[in-house]
Amino acid sequence: MFSVMPYVEIDGIRTIKDSEIKNLFVRTQQDGLVETVFYDGFIRTADDFLLLMKHNFTFLWVLKDCEQTVGYMWLDRVEGKAARQHYCTFKEYWGKAVEIGKFVLDKVMALQNDDGFVFEVLIGIVPEWNKKAVDFSVKCGGVNAGVIPNVIWNGYTKQTENAVLIHYTRRA
């Protein structure tokens, strides 16, 4: 049974301990995914990751299968009812990644506030070389809108690179 745990602050107390958030990065590192998930090179340590997730305009959800943490998704660069979406599933759960991805995307796209739905579109900018992530995104319901040349910075190769623009729209 899948669930999502939002990482939020309620009355000054976070819903998830700092050590657990840092452990998400450690697991990403153990799976050899840091240079893929954080290709821009700005997030290189668990402390960097924690600071990013605590930023006022970053919204993190920890993904669970029963009690097991299977990955995480976060949104940033919110503008109106649009946001940039980022996703990481730990390797041992890649067989369930699409099912988990669809679940969390449906949950996030169903969020509402006084102005109606919080998000109308989520945008992914995926390095063109990351074919698995592009395929995963499309299988989760994203639309491949094409390649944008030189749109991302790869902090490891020290070059700009092409990326695929993926968008998810809220289902009626």
N, C-alpha and C positions, 0 to 999 in steps of 0.2 A: 504494500500500500504506500503510494508516494505522498509526500507532504513537502511543504516549503515553510521555512522558518525565516521571517523577515528579521534583519539585523537593524533594530531601531532603538531609540532612546525613549523611555517612558518615565517621566518624572525624575530625570537625571540618572536612570539606571538602564544600561544596555541589556537587550534580550539575550545576548550571547557573550560569553567571557572573551576577553582579549586573547587569551591563550588558545581558545578554540578557533578564533579567526586566524591567528598566526598559523595554526596547524593546517588550515586549508592551503596556505602557501607552501608549507613544508611538504604536504602530500602532492601538490602540483610539481614541486621540485623533485620529489622521489620518482614521480612518473616521467620525468624528463620533459615536462611541458612548459617550463617557464619561458623559454625563448619563443615558443609558439603562441602562448596565451598573452604574454607581455612583450611582444616583438619590438615595441618602441624602445625598450631598454630602461624605462623609467622605474619599473618595479623589479628590484633584484634581490630583495630580502623580505623576510616575514614582517619586519618593522615597516618597510615601505608599503607593503600590502595593507597592513593594519591602518596606517595613516590614510591611505586612499579610501578604504572602506568607512572610515570615520568622517570623511569629508561631508560637509552639509549637503552637497548635491550629488552624492553617490548613494545608490539604493541597492543593497545586497540582500539576496535570498540564499539561504543554505538549503540544498536539496537533499531529501532523505528518502530512503526506501526502508520502511519500518523504522528501526532505530539507527540504521547505518547511514552515515553521511556519504553521498555519492557524487557530490559536486556542488557547484555554486553558479549563480547568475547575478550580474549586477548591471544597473543602468546608470548612465551619467549623461552629461551634455543635454539636459532636459531643456526643450524649447517649446513652449506652448503645450501641445498634447503629443509631442514627439520626443523620443529619447534614443540615445545610442545604447545598444544592447551587447553584452559580452557574456560568454558562457564557457564553463569548464566542467567536464565530466571526468572523474578519475578512471584510469585505464581499466580497472577490474569491472567497471560498469558500462563499458562501451557497448556491450550487447543490448543494453536497455536504454542507451542514450537518446534515441529518437522518441521513445515512449515517455521518458522523463522530460525531454525538451518540450514536447507537445503539452504535457501536463503543466509545467511551470509557465509556459507562454500563455496558455489559456487562463491561468490564474491571474497573471499580471495584466493581461488585456481586459479582464473582467473587473478590475479595480474601479471603484466609483467614489466620487465625492459630491459636494453640493452642485458642482458644474457638470455632472454626468460622468461619463467614463474619463478616467485619468489620462489614458493614452489611446490615441487613434492609430499610431504607427510607431513601430520600433525599427531602428535602422542598424544594420550590421555592416561594417566595413572589414572585409576578410581578405588577408593577403592572397593574391592570385595563386601563389604557390601552395596554399593550404587547401588542396582539392578536397580532402576529407571533411574539413569544416564547411566548405561551400556545399558539398553534397548533403551533409548533415542538416544544414540550415534549410535547404530546399525540402528535404524529407519532413522537417518539422513544420512546414507550411509557409516558409519564406519564399519570396519571389526574387529570382536573380535578375537584377535590373541592368547588368552589364559591368564592364570593366572601366574603372577610372584610372587613367595613367598617373603615375607618380604621386598618388594621394596620401600614402603613408610613409612614415620614417621608420626604418629598421635600425634600431640602436645597436644591433650586433654586427650587421654588415656595413653600417654607416652609409647607407644609401636610401634614396627614395625608391619606392616600389609601387607597382600597380596593385590595385585591390578590386575585389568584386563587391558591388553594392547590393546588399540584400535588404528587403523590407518585409515586415510582417504587419498586416493590418488587422484590426479588431474584427472578429467574425460577428455578424449580426445575430 
